[in-house]
Amino acid sequence: MLVLSRRNRESVVVGGSDGIHRLLKVTVLDIRGANVKLGFEADSNVPVHRGEVWERINAGRKAGNPSNGVGE
């Protein structure tokens, strides 16, 4: 796991192997106590999910569930 420290309004960019195409940009929007608000910028074809939603989607696929695991 890569761990980075960022201040308010600072970003992290995840790029493609060519170093030019940006896959995802994550920006710290607000920090209040233990809560951090993040903004995500990605192309419309790049899915972005909260961790617990991704886990449900992935569990549904592994179980052979034809639905995507969301909205259950």
PAPAZA-976074 format. One line per field, with one value per residue: x, y, z of N, C-alpha, C, CB in turn; chain. Coordinates in nm, 4 decimals, always signed. Glycine has a CB too. Layout:
N
n.east: (X:...)
n.north: (Y:...)
n.up: (Z:...)
ca.east: (X:...)
ca.north: (Y:...)
ca.up: (Z:...)
c.east: (X:...)
c.north: (Y:...)
c.up: (Z:...)
cb.east: (X:...)
cb.north: (Y:...)
cb.up: (Z:...)
chain: (A:...)
//
This chain:
72
n.east: (+0.0844:+0.0583:+0.1230:+0.0379:+0.0820:-0.1322:-0.2305:-0.5053:-0.6725:-0.4690:-0.3549:-0.3581:-0.2457:-0.3307:-0.1846:-0.1717:+0.0286:+0.1771:+0.2364:+0.1159:-0.1656:-0.4185:-0.5687:-0.7072:-0.7798:-0.7379:-0.8479:-0.7982:-1.0598:-1.1674:-1.0927:-1.1940:-1.1551:-1.1644:-1.2667:-1.2375:-1.2890:-1.3024:-1.2396:-1.3057:-1.1818:-1.2397:-1.2359:-1.5458:-1.5735:-1.4376:-1.4993:-1.5895:-1.6118:-1.7299:-1.5494:-1.6978:-1.9162:-1.7930:-1.6966:-1.9403:-2.0330:-1.8263:-1.8447:-2.0960:-2.0492:-1.8619:-2.0195:-2.1759:-2.3993:-2.6310:-2.6937:-2.5487:-2.4868:-2.5523:-2.7912:-2.9404)
n.north: (-0.1177:+0.2150:+0.5045:+0.8343:+1.1723:+1.4464:+1.7844:+2.0161:+2.0809:+1.9696:+1.7202:+1.3801:+1.1969:+0.9299:+0.7645:+0.6421:+0.3851:+0.5167:+0.7541:+0.9882:+0.9832:+1.0421:+0.8471:+0.8722:+1.1301:+1.2397:+1.4607:+1.6394:+1.7866:+1.8929:+1.9066:+1.8118:+1.7651:+1.4259:+1.3665:+1.3495:+1.5007:+1.3915:+1.4488:+1.3040:+1.2664:+1.1255:+0.9581:+0.8997:+0.6315:+0.4968:+0.3181:+0.4301:+0.3546:+0.3481:+0.1730:-0.0308:-0.0701:-0.1618:-0.4053:-0.5455:-0.5625:-0.7162:-0.9505:-1.0413:-1.1068:-1.3137:-1.5052:-1.5806:-1.4361:-1.2809:-1.0119:-0.6868:-0.6611:-0.4290:-0.2211:-0.4055)
n.up: (+0.0000:-0.0866:+0.0908:+0.1299:+0.2318:+0.2240:+0.1962:+0.2503:-0.0530:-0.2044:-0.4398:-0.5682:-0.8419:-1.0470:-1.3006:-1.6427:-1.8026:-1.9931:-1.8823:-1.9455:-1.9907:-1.7690:-1.5259:-1.2869:-1.0584:-0.7351:-0.4952:-0.1950:-0.0401:+0.1944:+0.5410:+0.8499:+1.1721:+1.2346:+0.9893:+0.6399:+0.3327:+0.0081:-0.3389:-0.6539:-0.9766:-1.2811:-1.5998:-1.7691:-1.8275:-1.6328:-1.3519:-1.0264:-0.6946:-0.3540:-0.1004:+0.0402:-0.1269:-0.3607:-0.2600:-0.2183:-0.4842:-0.5982:-0.4412:-0.5186:-0.7856:-0.7590:-0.6393:-0.8428:-0.8892:-1.0950:-1.0790:-1.0096:-0.7450:-0.6203:-0.4592:-0.3216)
ca.east: (+0.0000:+0.1259:+0.0629:+0.0825:+0.0208:-0.1774:-0.2988:-0.6266:-0.6614:-0.3622:-0.4081:-0.2788:-0.2882:-0.2970:-0.1750:-0.1497:+0.1686:+0.2473:+0.2705:+0.0449:-0.3092:-0.4573:-0.6812:-0.7817:-0.7223:-0.8034:-0.8134:-0.8503:-1.1458:-1.1924:-1.0503:-1.2568:-1.1340:-1.1299:-1.3321:-1.1707:-1.3741:-1.2202:-1.3024:-1.2492:-1.2015:-1.2026:-1.3145:-1.6763:-1.5648:-1.3644:-1.5904:-1.5382:-1.7072:-1.6846:-1.4948:-1.7996:-1.9977:-1.7103:-1.6950:-2.0686:-2.0338:-1.7315:-1.8997:-2.2062:-1.9919:-1.7993:-2.1258:-2.2511:-2.5210:-2.6359:-2.7006:-2.4176:-2.4683:-2.5907:-2.9354:-3.0056)
ca.north: (+0.0000:+0.3437:+0.6000:+0.9698:+1.2804:+1.5571:+1.8921:+2.0631:+2.1213:+1.8976:+1.6067:+1.2645:+1.1565:+0.7942:+0.7738:+0.5226:+0.3444:+0.6109:+0.8701:+1.1062:+0.9652:+1.0379:+0.7589:+0.9165:+1.2372:+1.2484:+1.5872:+1.6636:+1.9041:+1.9494:+1.8265:+1.8578:+1.6629:+1.2944:+1.3496:+1.4044:+1.4975:+1.3714:+1.4618:+1.2102:+1.2993:+1.0125:+0.9482:+0.8381:+0.4856:+0.4419:+0.3120:+0.4712:+0.3114:+0.3379:+0.0390:-0.1292:-0.0979:-0.2463:-0.5389:-0.6101:-0.5946:-0.8250:-1.0710:-1.0875:-1.1694:-1.4407:-1.6008:-1.6116:-1.3562:-1.2055:-0.8676:-0.6304:-0.6559:-0.2983:-0.1994:-0.5224)
ca.up: (+0.0000:-0.0919:+0.1840:+0.1013:+0.3086:+0.1403:+0.2673:+0.1852:-0.1931:-0.2741:-0.5151:-0.6102:-0.9751:-1.0872:-1.4456:-1.7226:-1.8189:-2.0792:-1.8014:-1.9935:-1.9709:-1.6283:-1.4986:-1.1700:-0.9775:-0.6051:-0.4322:-0.0608:-0.0475:+0.3262:+0.6556:+0.9740:+1.2739:+1.1799:+0.8596:+0.5223:+0.2145:-0.1111:-0.4697:-0.7504:-1.1178:-1.3663:-1.7222:-1.7447:-1.8432:-1.5181:-1.2383:-0.8961:-0.5923:-0.2154:-0.0757:+0.0796:-0.2456:-0.4457:-0.1989:-0.2475:-0.6272:-0.6184:-0.3775:-0.6035:-0.9055:-0.7202:-0.6064:-0.9653:-0.8883:-1.2189:-1.0534:-0.9792:-0.6009:-0.5695:-0.4457:-0.2618)
c.east: (+0.0888:+0.0520:+0.1238:+0.0123:-0.0137:-0.2450:-0.4241:-0.5946:-0.5427:-0.4194:-0.3057:-0.3346:-0.2395:-0.3003:-0.1571:-0.0020:+0.2467:+0.2865:+0.1981:-0.1043:-0.3409:-0.5784:-0.7700:-0.7062:-0.8045:-0.7536:-0.8758:-0.9297:-1.1659:-1.1445:-1.1126:-1.2456:-1.0884:-1.1910:-1.2552:-1.2658:-1.2827:-1.3032:-1.2304:-1.2830:-1.1497:-1.2855:-1.4436:-1.6729:-1.4866:-1.4591:-1.5199:-1.6460:-1.6456:-1.6424:-1.6004:-1.8919:-1.9209:-1.7066:-1.8247:-2.0773:-1.9460:-1.7839:-2.0135:-2.1562:-1.9311:-1.9038:-2.2084:-2.3829:-2.5255:-2.6470:-2.5633:-2.3927:-2.5101:-2.7426:-3.0089:-3.0451)
c.north: (+0.1239:+0.4392:+0.7365:+1.0678:+1.3928:+1.6592:+1.9297:+2.1208:+2.0599:+1.7695:+1.4953:+1.2228:+1.0151:+0.7940:+0.6399:+0.4952:+0.4395:+0.7384:+0.9964:+1.0966:+0.9503:+0.9487:+0.8131:+1.0280:+1.2464:+1.3753:+1.5947:+1.7939:+1.9716:+1.8527:+1.8887:+1.7477:+1.5334:+1.2699:+1.4202:+1.3909:+1.4928:+1.3943:+1.3719:+1.2571:+1.1819:+1.0201:+0.8737:+0.6854:+0.4192:+0.4385:+0.3526:+0.4373:+0.3286:+0.1932:-0.0652:-0.1631:-0.1902:-0.3894:-0.6139:-0.6500:-0.7165:-0.9560:-1.1284:-1.1571:-1.3046:-1.5474:-1.6388:-1.5384:-1.2716:-1.0551:-0.8171:-0.6165:-0.5241:-0.2906:-0.3163:-0.4941)
c.up: (+0.0000:+0.0013:+0.1569:+0.1946:+0.2120:+0.2298:+0.1894:+0.0474:-0.2665:-0.3335:-0.5303:-0.7449:-1.0016:-1.2390:-1.5116:-1.7398:-1.9078:-2.0054:-1.8431:-1.9620:-1.8227:-1.6118:-1.3884:-1.1004:-0.8502:-0.5371:-0.2939:-0.0668:+0.0873:+0.4329:+0.7799:+1.0770:+1.2095:+1.0421:+0.7494:+0.4045:+0.0925:-0.2367:-0.5684:-0.8910:-1.1994:-1.4939:-1.6916:-1.7583:-1.7299:-1.3990:-1.1083:-0.7937:-0.4538:-0.1927:-0.0448:-0.0371:-0.3394:-0.3919:-0.2284:-0.3943:-0.6538:-0.5583:-0.4614:-0.7289:-0.8722:-0.6922:-0.7291:-0.9724:-1.0155:-1.1979:-1.0186:-0.8294:-0.5394:-0.5614:-0.3864:-0.1198)
cb.east: (-0.0960:+0.1313:+0.0850:+0.0559:+0.1158:-0.2741:-0.2053:-0.6970:-0.6518:-0.2435:-0.4547:-0.2842:-0.2351:-0.3960:-0.0625:-0.2163:+0.1756:+0.1615:+0.4167:+0.0663:-0.3599:-0.4866:-0.6319:-0.8069:-0.7203:-0.7747:-0.8592:-0.7343:-1.2791:-1.3420:-0.8931:-1.4058:-1.2619:-1.1750:-1.4751:-1.0343:-1.4709:-1.1591:-1.3008:-1.3020:-1.1283:-1.2246:-1.2344:-1.7788:-1.4998:-1.2358:-1.6488:-1.5011:-1.7497:-1.7971:-1.3977:-1.8821:-2.0369:-1.5680:-1.6736:-2.1852:-1.9852:-1.5958:-1.9498:-2.2953:-1.8856:-1.7107:-2.2173:-2.2760:-2.5280:-2.7505:-2.8005:-2.4033:-2.3264:-2.5342:-2.9943:-2.9146)
cb.north: (-0.0002:+0.3995:+0.5568:+1.0064:+1.3308:+1.5083:+2.0159:+2.1683:+2.2697:+1.8658:+1.6520:+1.1455:+1.2543:+0.6865:+0.8630:+0.5363:+0.2048:+0.6454:+0.8935:+1.1236:+0.8425:+1.1794:+0.6212:+0.7996:+1.3744:+1.1210:+1.7057:+1.6708:+1.8659:+1.9815:+1.8197:+1.8976:+1.6399:+1.1857:+1.4022:+1.3318:+1.6217:+1.2298:+1.6087:+1.0662:+1.4333:+0.8755:+0.8767:+0.8955:+0.4516:+0.5267:+0.1710:+0.6255:+0.1639:+0.3822:+0.0443:-0.0764:+0.0339:-0.1892:-0.5284:-0.5170:-0.4738:-0.7890:-1.0393:-0.9710:-1.0784:-1.4213:-1.5427:-1.7597:-1.2665:-1.2526:-0.8349:-0.4958:-0.6826:-0.1850:-0.1677:-0.6444)
cb.up: (+0.1218:-0.2384:+0.3333:-0.0464:+0.4228:+0.0278:+0.2862:+0.2724:-0.2010:-0.1777:-0.6520:-0.5044:-1.0830:-1.0253:-1.4840:-1.8581:-1.8761:-2.1986:-1.8070:-2.1443:-2.0489:-1.5745:-1.4616:-1.0732:-1.0549:-0.5170:-0.5188:+0.0470:-0.1045:+0.3451:+0.6672:+0.9514:+1.3554:+1.2751:+0.8648:+0.4940:+0.2092:-0.1121:-0.5182:-0.7261:-1.1574:-1.2928:-1.8349:-1.8408:-1.9765:-1.4857:-1.2251:-0.8932:-0.6150:-0.1133:+0.0372:+0.1980:-0.3185:-0.4559:-0.0465:-0.2113:-0.7110:-0.5567:-0.2344:-0.6422:-0.9686:-0.5970:-0.4989:-0.9752:-0.7612:-1.3012:-0.9402:-1.0454:-0.5678:-0.6590:-0.5775:-0.2670)
chain: (A:A:A:A:A:A:A:A:A:A:A:A:A:A:A:A:A:A:A:A:A:A:A:A:A:A:A:A:A:A:A:A:A:A:A:A:A:A:A:A:A:A:A:A:A:A:A:A:A:A:A:A:A:A:A:A:A:A:A:A:A:A:A:A:A:A:A:A:A:A:A:A)
//
